[in-house]
Amino acid sequence: MLRRLASAYKASFSGLPPAVWLLAFVSFVNRSGTMVMMFLALYLTQVKGWAVTDAGALLGIYGTGALAGAYLGGRLSDVITARRVMELSLLLTGAGFLLLGRLDDPAAITLAALFIGIVEPSLRPANATALADFSTPRDRARSFALNRLAVNLGMAFGPAVGGFLALIDYQWLFIVDGSTCLLACAVLTLGLERYGSARHVSAPEEEGSGSAPWHDGPFLALMTLTMLLAAVLFQVFSTWPLYMHERNGFSEAGIGLLFSINTLLIVIFQMPVIHAVGKLEPLRLSAWGSLLFCMGFALLPFGRSYVYVALMVVLWTIGEMISLPLIDGIVAGRASPAARGRYMSFQTLAFASALIFAPIGGTWLYEHVAPRAVWYACGAMGLVLLAGFRLLAAAGGFRRAPAKPITVPQE
C-alpha cells in the first residue's frame, strides 16, 4: 500500500514546470520557519505579562492588517508582477519579525504586528497568481497541490522547532522566523532569474461564469460560511495553545508537536483523501467535513491526556482535509477565468476577516466566561456550518463538480 501511495505521488507531480517546483520550494523554506504567530499569544502573556484579552486584541489587529494585505497582494500582482510582490512581502515580513522580537513598548509591538499583518498575507494571492501564470490549465491543479504539500511539510517543522526554541529563549522564534523569510526571498530572486517572466495562460475551457463577486448571492453565502469555519480554525493560534498550556499542562515543545501531527497528516493523506471523494457532491461533503473539524475542538473538555488531545487533532485534521480543499475548488469553479483573481481574493478576505474577530471573541470567552465555553462554541459553530452548507447545496446555484479531482496519470 505504501509503495502504491509513493508511486501515485510521484506520478501526480511528474512533468510540472521547473518554476512551479521552485515556487513550492520557496513556500517550504518560508513555512519551515513559521513559529512566531503560533506562540505569539503565549509570548505576550508569559514573557511580556499581557492580559489574555490584550493578546487577543493584538491578534485581531494583525487580522485587520491582513484584510489590507489580502487585497493589496492580489491588486499589486497585476501592476508590478506577482514575483515582485512576493519578494517585497518576504523581505518586509522578515525584517518585521526581527524587529518585533526586540520591542518592549506595547504601542510599538502593536504597530509592528499591524505592519506584519499587512505585508505577510500579501504573499498568498501573489504566490497563487505566480503558480497559475507558470502553469498550463492542465497542470494548474497539480501545481497548487504541490504548493499545498510544500506549505504543510514546512509547517510540520516550524511549530515543532519553535516549541523547543521557546523553552530556550523566545527571541529565537523571531530570529528564525525572520531569517527564513529573508532566505526564501533570496531563493525566489535568484531562482526565478533563469525562468524570466511568467506567461499567463488563458483557460477558456474552464466553465465558471461568475464575474462580479459582490453581486453573486450564493457565492457571498459561501464566503460567510467560510469565514465562520475560519473563525474556528484560528482558535488554533490563540485560545488553543493557551488551553493546552494552562489547563492541560503541556509544554511549548509538546504543543508544537501537536501542531506537527496536523501538518504531517495533511502531507501524507491530503491528496488521497481528495482523490477518494472527488466524485461526491462538494458542498454536502464540505458540510460534514466542517462538522468533523469543529468537533475536534468541541470534544477537548472531555479529556486531558496527551493521547486524547492528539486524537482530537487527528479528528479536526480529517475535517480540514475534507472541507478546505473542496471549498477552494468550489470558489475556483464559480468564477470565470477573467474574474478568478477577484473571487480568490474574496476567499482570502473571508479568512482575514475571521482573523480579526476570532481571536478577540475566543479570548473573551476564555477569560470572562470559561475556557470550556470556547470549545462548546466551536461545537455549536459546527452545527451551524452543517446546516448552512446543506442548505446552500439544496438551494442550487453551484455546479455539482466545480473542480476536477486530482488524478494520477496512468503509466
C-alpha positions in Angstrom: 0.0 0.0 0.0 2.8 2.4 0.9 4.6 1.6 -2.4 1.4 2.3 -4.4 0.9 5.6 -2.5 4.5 6.6 -3.2 4.1 5.8 -6.8 0.9 7.8 -7.0 2.6 10.8 -5.5 5.5 10.5 -8.0 3.2 10.2 -11.0 1.0 13.1 -9.8 3.8 15.6 -9.8 5.8 14.4 -12.8 6.1 16.9 -15.7 5.4 20.1 -13.7 7.4 23.2 -14.9 10.7 23.8 -13.0 9.4 27.3 -11.9 6.5 25.6 -10.1 8.9 23.4 -8.2 10.9 26.5 -7.3 7.8 28.3 -6.0 6.9 25.3 -4.0 10.4 25.2 -2.5 10.2 28.8 -1.6 6.9 28.1 0.2 8.6 25.2 2.0 11.6 27.4 3.2 9.3 30.2 4.3 6.9 27.9 6.2 9.7 25.9 7.8 10.4 29.0 9.9 6.7 29.7 10.8 6.7 29.9 14.6 6.1 33.4 15.8 2.4 33.5 15.2 1.9 30.1 16.7 3.3 31.2 20.0 2.7 34.9 20.0 -0.2 34.7 22.5 1.9 32.7 24.8 4.9 35.1 24.3 2.8 38.2 25.1 1.1 36.6 28.2 4.1 34.6 29.6 7.0 36.9 28.7 5.6 40.4 28.3 2.9 40.0 31.0 0.0 41.0 28.9 -3.6 40.1 29.8 -5.2 37.3 27.7 -7.7 39.7 26.2 -4.9 42.2 25.3 -3.1 39.4 23.5 -6.3 38.5 21.7 -6.8 42.1 20.7 -3.3 42.3 19.2 -4.0 39.2 17.1 -7.2 40.9 16.0 -5.2 44.0 14.9 -2.9 41.6 13.0 -6.1 40.3 11.3 -7.1 43.9 10.4 -3.8 44.3 8.6 -4.4 41.0 6.9 -7.5 42.4 5.3 -5.5 45.1 3.6 -2.7 42.7 2.7 -5.0 40.2 1.1 -6.4 42.9 -1.2 -3.0 44.6 -1.9 -1.3 41.3 -2.7 -3.7 40.5 -5.5 -4.1 44.0 -6.7 -0.4 44.7 -6.9 0.3 41.4 -8.6 -1.5 42.9 -11.7 0.6 46.1 -11.5 4.2 45.2 -10.5 4.0 41.4 -11.2 3.4 38.6 -8.7 7.1 37.9 -8.4 7.9 41.4 -7.1 5.0 41.3 -4.6 6.4 38.0 -3.3 9.9 39.5 -2.9 8.6 42.6 -1.1 6.4 40.5 1.2 9.1 38.1 2.2 11.7 40.9 2.7 9.4 43.1 4.7 8.0 40.3 6.8 11.4 39.0 7.7 12.5 42.5 8.8 9.3 42.9 10.7 9.7 39.7 12.7 13.3 40.5 13.5 12.2 43.9 14.8 9.1 42.6 16.7 11.3 40.4 18.9 13.3 43.4 20.0 10.4 45.6 21.1 9.1 46.1 24.6 6.7 49.1 24.3 3.1 47.8 23.9 2.3 50.5 21.3 5.4 49.7 19.3 4.6 45.9 19.4 1.0 46.7 18.2 2.3 48.8 15.3 4.8 46.1 14.3 2.1 43.5 14.4 -0.1 45.6 12.2 2.7 46.1 9.7 3.4 42.4 9.6 -0.3 41.7 9.3 -0.3 43.8 6.1 2.9 42.6 4.4 2.8 38.9 5.3 -0.6 37.9 3.9 0.1 39.7 0.6 2.3 36.7 -0.2 -0.6 34.3 -0.6 -2.5 35.9 -3.5 0.8 36.7 -5.2 2.0 33.1 -4.8 -1.3 31.8 -6.2 -1.0 34.2 -9.2 2.6 33.1 -9.9 1.7 29.4 -9.7 -1.2 30.0 -12.2 1.0 32.0 -14.5 3.7 29.4 -14.7 1.2 26.6 -15.2 -0.9 25.5 -18.1 -4.6 24.9 -17.3 -3.9 21.1 -17.5 -1.2 21.3 -14.8 -2.7 24.0 -12.6 -4.5 21.8 -10.1 -1.3 19.7 -9.7 0.8 22.9 -9.2 -1.5 24.1 -6.4 -1.4 20.6 -4.9 2.4 20.6 -4.9 2.5 24.0 -3.2 0.0 23.0 -0.6 2.1 19.9 0.1 5.2 22.1 0.5 3.4 24.5 2.8 2.3 21.8 5.1 5.6 20.0 5.0 7.3 23.2 6.1 4.6 23.7 8.8 5.5 20.2 10.2 8.9 21.6 11.1 8.2 25.2 12.1 5.9 24.8 15.1 7.7 21.8 16.5 11.1 23.5 16.3 9.5 26.7 17.6 8.2 24.9 20.7 11.7 23.7 21.6 13.3 27.1 20.9 10.7 28.8 23.2 12.0 26.6 26.0 15.4 28.1 25.5 14.5 31.7 24.7 11.5 33.2 22.8 13.9 35.5 21.0 15.0 32.6 18.8 11.5 32.3 17.4 11.7 35.8 16.0 15.3 35.3 14.7 14.5 32.0 12.9 11.1 33.1 11.5 12.6 36.4 10.2 15.7 34.7 8.8 13.7 32.1 6.9 11.6 34.8 5.3 14.8 36.5 4.1 16.2 33.2 2.9 13.1 32.4 0.9 13.3 35.9 -0.7 16.8 35.2 -1.8 15.9 31.8 -3.2 13.0 33.3 -5.1 15.0 36.2 -6.5 18.0 34.0 -7.6 15.9 31.1 -8.8 13.4 32.9 -11.0 16.1 34.8 -12.8 16.6 31.8 -15.1 12.9 31.4 -15.9 12.1 35.0 -16.8 8.6 36.5 -16.6 5.7 34.2 -16.1 3.3 33.8 -19.1 -0.3 34.0 -18.2 -2.2 31.1 -19.8 -5.9 31.6 -20.5 -8.3 28.8 -19.7 -11.3 29.1 -22.0 -12.3 25.5 -21.3 -12.9 26.2 -17.7 -16.7 26.6 -17.1 -17.0 29.2 -14.4 -19.1 32.2 -15.3 -19.1 34.4 -12.2 -17.8 37.9 -12.9 -18.9 40.1 -10.0 -18.4 38.6 -6.6 -20.2 41.4 -4.8 -23.4 40.7 -6.7 -23.1 36.9 -6.5 -25.5 35.9 -3.7 -24.8 32.2 -3.5 -21.0 32.9 -3.5 -21.4 35.5 -0.7 -23.3 33.0 1.3 -20.4 30.5 0.7 -17.9 33.1 1.9 -19.9 33.7 5.0 -19.7 30.0 5.9 -16.0 30.0 5.0 -15.5 32.9 7.4 -17.3 31.0 10.2 -15.2 27.9 9.5 -12.0 30.1 9.6 -13.1 31.5 13.0 -12.9 28.0 14.5 -9.6 27.4 12.7 -8.0 30.5 14.1 -8.6 29.3 17.7 -5.5 27.1 17.0 -3.4 30.3 17.1 -5.0 31.9 20.1 -7.0 30.0 22.7 -6.0 26.5 21.8 -2.3 26.8 22.8 -3.4 28.8 26.0 -5.7 26.0 26.9 -3.1 23.3 26.2 -0.6 25.1 28.4 -2.8 26.4 31.3 -5.4 23.7 31.6 -3.7 20.6 30.4 -0.2 21.5 31.5 1.5 20.8 28.1 4.9 22.5 27.5 5.6 24.6 24.5 7.5 21.7 22.9 4.5 19.4 23.4 2.2 21.9 21.9 4.5 22.3 18.9 4.5 18.5 18.4 0.7 18.5 18.4 0.7 21.1 15.6 3.0 18.8 13.7 0.6 15.9 13.8 -1.9 18.1 11.8 0.6 19.1 9.2 2.2 15.6 8.8 -1.3 14.1 8.3 -2.0 16.6 5.6 1.3 16.0 3.8 0.7 12.2 3.8 -3.1 11.9 3.2 -4.4 15.2 1.6 -4.1 14.0 -2.0 -5.5 10.5 -1.4 -8.4 12.0 0.6 -9.4 14.5 -2.1 -9.0 11.9 -4.8 -11.2 9.5 -2.9 -14.1 12.0 -2.5 -13.7 13.6 -5.9 -17.0 12.2 -7.3 -19.1 13.3 -4.3 -21.1 16.5 -4.1 -18.6 19.0 -2.7 -21.0 21.3 -0.8 -22.6 18.5 1.1 -19.3 16.9 1.8 -17.9 20.2 3.0 -20.8 20.3 5.5 -19.8 17.0 7.1 -16.1 17.9 6.9 -16.8 21.2 8.7 -18.7 19.4 11.4 -15.8 16.9 12.0 -13.4 19.8 12.1 -15.4 21.7 14.7 -16.0 18.5 16.8 -12.2 18.1 17.1 -12.3 21.2 19.2 -15.7 20.8 20.9 -14.7 17.5 22.5 -11.5 18.9 24.1 -13.0 19.4 27.6 -13.8 15.7 27.9 -10.2 14.6 28.2 -6.8 16.0 29.3 -4.2 13.4 28.4 -1.7 14.0 25.6 -3.0 11.0 23.7 -6.6 12.2 23.9 -5.7 15.7 22.6 -3.6 14.1 19.8 -6.7 12.1 18.8 -8.7 15.3 18.7 -6.0 16.8 16.4 -6.5 13.8 14.1 -10.2 14.4 14.1 -10.1 18.1 13.2 -7.4 17.4 10.6 -9.7 14.9 8.8 -12.3 17.5 8.7 -9.8 20.1 7.5 -8.6 17.8 4.7 -12.2 17.3 3.5 -13.6 20.8 3.8 -11.0 23.3 2.9 -9.7 21.9 -0.4 -13.2 21.3 -1.6 -14.1 25.0 -0.8 -11.1 26.1 -2.8 -12.4 24.1 -5.8 -15.9 25.4 -5.4 -14.6 29.0 -5.5 -12.2 28.4 -8.4 -15.1 26.8 -10.4 -17.5 29.5 -9.6 -15.5 32.3 -11.2 -14.9 33.0 -14.9 -11.3 32.9 -15.9 -11.2 36.7 -16.2 -12.6 37.1 -12.6 -10.8 34.3 -10.8 -8.4 36.7 -9.1 -11.3 38.7 -7.6 -13.1 35.6 -6.4 -10.0 34.1 -4.9 -9.3 37.5 -3.2 -12.7 37.3 -1.6 -11.8 33.9 -0.1 -8.6 35.4 1.3 -10.6 38.3 2.7 -13.0 35.8 4.4 -10.1 34.2 6.2 -8.6 37.6 7.1 -12.0 38.8 8.4 -12.1 35.8 10.7 -8.7 36.6 11.9 -10.0 39.9 13.3 -12.9 38.7 15.4 -12.0 35.0 16.1 -9.0 35.7 18.5 -10.9 38.6 20.2 -14.1 36.6 20.7 -12.3 33.4 21.6 -10.1 35.0 24.2 -13.0 37.0 25.7 -15.0 33.7 26.2 -11.8 32.1 27.6 -11.3 34.8 30.2 -14.7 36.1 31.0 -17.0 33.1 30.7 -14.9 29.9 30.9 -12.1 28.2 28.9 -14.5 25.4 28.0 -17.0 27.8 26.6 -14.7 28.4 23.6 -14.9 24.7 22.7 -18.6 24.4 23.2 -19.0 27.5 20.9 -16.9 25.7 18.3 -19.3 22.7 18.5 -22.3 25.0 18.0 -20.5 26.5 15.0 -20.1 23.1 13.6 -23.8 22.5 13.6 -24.4 25.9 12.0 -21.9 25.0 9.3 -23.5 21.6 8.7 -26.9 23.2 8.2 -25.6 26.1 6.2 -23.6 24.1 3.6 -26.5 21.6 3.2 -29.0 24.5 2.7 -26.7 26.1 0.2 -26.4 22.8 -1.7 -30.2 22.3 -1.7 -30.8 25.8 -2.9 -28.7 25.2 -6.0 -26.7 27.9 -7.7 -23.5 25.9 -7.7 -22.4 23.2 -10.2 -22.1 19.8 -8.7 -18.5 19.4 -9.6 -16.8 22.8 -9.8 -13.4 21.4 -10.0 -12.0 18.2 -11.3 -10.2 16.0 -8.7 -6.5 15.4 -9.0 -5.9 12.1 -10.8 -2.8 10.0 -11.1 -1.7 9.7 -14.7 -1.6 6.1 -16.0 1.7 4.7 -17.0 
